[in-house]
């Protein structure tokens, strides 16, 4: 599973056969505009992001680092907490639905992603539906 989220924005979820650079690159290049800063944890599959055109900063959860203030303004701008928070909400939402089959899991994920993104779109959705 690969998740991408814009801070205070939309989420993209993709179920992948495996999580390798060759499988995440098409999703990233399709969903993220080149030149966009990307923040992740230290997982090695993200090391090629700069080669693909994305400025990249990491936090090292293994060393107990979860956010970092790089410019000294008191705001910890380097973090992956937005996506981590989304995963936490998803796990809590799925918990009552024990034993979801692998074949039905994409439906549950699509519904959760849809409701998250609709909340972010807000009133713009109503106008689009009326039109």
C-alpha positions in Angstrom: 0.0 0.0 0.0 1.3 3.4 -0.9 -0.2 6.6 0.5 0.4 10.2 -0.6 -1.2 13.2 1.1 -0.9 16.9 0.6 -0.7 18.7 3.9 -4.3 19.9 4.6 -5.3 18.3 1.3 -6.2 15.3 -0.7 -5.0 11.8 -0.2 -4.1 9.2 -2.8 -4.0 5.5 -1.9 -2.7 2.7 -4.2 -2.6 -1.0 -3.5 0.6 -2.3 -5.1 1.9 -5.8 -5.7 5.1 -4.8 -3.9 6.6 -1.6 -2.5 9.8 -1.0 -4.6 11.1 2.1 -6.4 10.0 0.6 -9.7 6.4 0.3 -8.5 6.1 3.6 -6.6 7.7 5.8 -9.3 4.7 5.8 -11.7 2.3 6.6 -8.8 4.5 9.5 -7.6 5.1 11.0 -11.0 1.4 10.7 -11.9 0.2 12.3 -8.6 2.9 14.8 -7.6 4.0 17.8 -9.7 7.8 17.7 -10.3 9.6 20.2 -8.0 7.2 19.6 -5.1 9.0 19.1 -1.8 8.3 15.6 -0.5 8.7 14.6 3.2 9.0 10.9 4.2 10.4 8.6 6.8 13.8 7.0 6.2 12.5 4.0 4.3 15.0 3.3 1.5 12.6 3.2 -1.4 12.3 7.0 -1.2 16.1 7.6 -1.8 15.6 8.2 -5.5 13.0 11.0 -5.2 15.6 13.7 -5.9 16.7 11.9 -9.1 13.0 11.9 -10.1 12.7 15.7 -9.7 11.4 16.0 -6.1 13.3 17.8 -3.4 13.3 15.3 -0.5 13.6 15.6 3.3 13.3 12.7 5.8 12.8 12.1 9.4 14.3 9.1 11.1 11.8 7.3 13.2 14.4 4.7 14.1 16.3 7.4 16.0 13.1 8.7 17.6 12.8 11.7 15.3 9.3 12.5 14.2 9.6 16.2 13.3 12.4 18.7 12.7 12.7 22.4 12.6 15.4 23.1 10.0 15.2 26.9 9.8 15.0 27.8 13.5 11.5 29.5 13.3 10.0 27.1 15.9 7.8 25.4 13.3 8.7 21.7 12.7 8.2 21.7 9.0 10.0 18.4 8.2 7.7 15.5 9.2 5.5 12.7 7.8 2.9 13.1 10.5 0.1 14.0 8.1 0.3 10.6 6.4 1.0 8.8 9.7 -2.2 10.4 11.1 -4.2 9.3 8.1 -3.0 5.7 8.5 -4.0 5.8 12.1 -7.5 7.0 11.3 -7.8 4.3 8.6 -6.8 1.6 11.0 -9.3 2.8 13.6 -12.0 2.9 11.0 -11.2 -0.6 9.7 -11.0 -2.1 13.2 -14.7 -3.0 13.5 -14.7 -4.5 10.0 -12.6 -7.5 11.1 -11.6 -10.1 8.5 -12.0 -8.0 5.4 -11.1 -10.1 2.4 -8.3 -9.0 0.2 -10.7 -8.8 -2.7 -13.0 -6.3 -0.8 -10.3 -4.3 0.8 -10.0 -1.9 -2.2 -13.7 -1.0 -1.8 -13.2 -0.1 1.9 -10.1 1.9 1.1 -11.8 3.7 -1.8 -14.7 4.7 0.5 -12.4 6.0 3.2 -10.3 7.9 0.7 -13.4 9.4 -0.9 -14.9 10.6 2.4 -11.5 12.1 3.4 -11.2 13.9 0.1 -14.8 15.1 0.1 -14.3 16.7 3.6 -11.3 18.6 2.1 -13.2 19.7 -1.0 -16.2 20.9 1.0 -18.6 23.3 -0.7 -16.8 23.0 -4.0 -18.3 19.5 -4.3 -21.8 20.7 -4.0 -21.3 23.2 -6.9 -19.7 20.5 -9.0 -22.6 18.1 -8.3 -25.3 20.7 -9.1 -23.5 21.6 -12.4 
